[in-house]
Amino acid sequence: MPAPVPAAVVTQIERIQNDIPNSFQGALDRGQRYMPEIRQRFKAAGLPEELCYIAMIESHFTEKIDSRAGAGGMWQFMPETGRNHGLLQDGYIDTRYDWQASTDAAIKYFSDLRDMFNGN
């Protein structure tokens, strides 16, 4: 953490502590089921393990969740982005809601971004 902590970061920390502590804690608790494997998979792919927290931000580690914009699953893939990264979607199955398949897609997506931006 930088010192001093930027005001915007302090504001978000206070918001989490005061406004949404139960929701935030619930997400951390749910994440304990997924984080060890997700972290290991990201590490094996050469990606920062901390990217696992994007699933917390996006869905609070909830597998079966949709956004108003049409994103779905733990990693909140839009339909086309999911298809572009190997997720199946048809009238019977939507693997955006399969946390393991969507984690694989997230790894592909973040790897593509890493390559696109030359490792940055």
C-alpha angles and dihedrals in degrees: 000000000000117000119257095033110236114255092240090057092048089051092053093046091051091047091053093046096046109026108031110017096134094048092046093048091047089054091050090049093049090047092062088074093056110024101078093057095038091050091049092049093049091048091050088052091052093249127130109272089220089074085083087081090067087075088054092051094044101043111355085247092298114151100197104049135122132197124221087249093058101260114141144195135018093311093040098233118184110229097255095043089050092051090047089057098046105273116141119226126174139127091293108034139030111184092192082088094053103091094206096048092044090048088055088050091048089053090051091047095048090044090052090050091048090052093044091054096041095250096313 
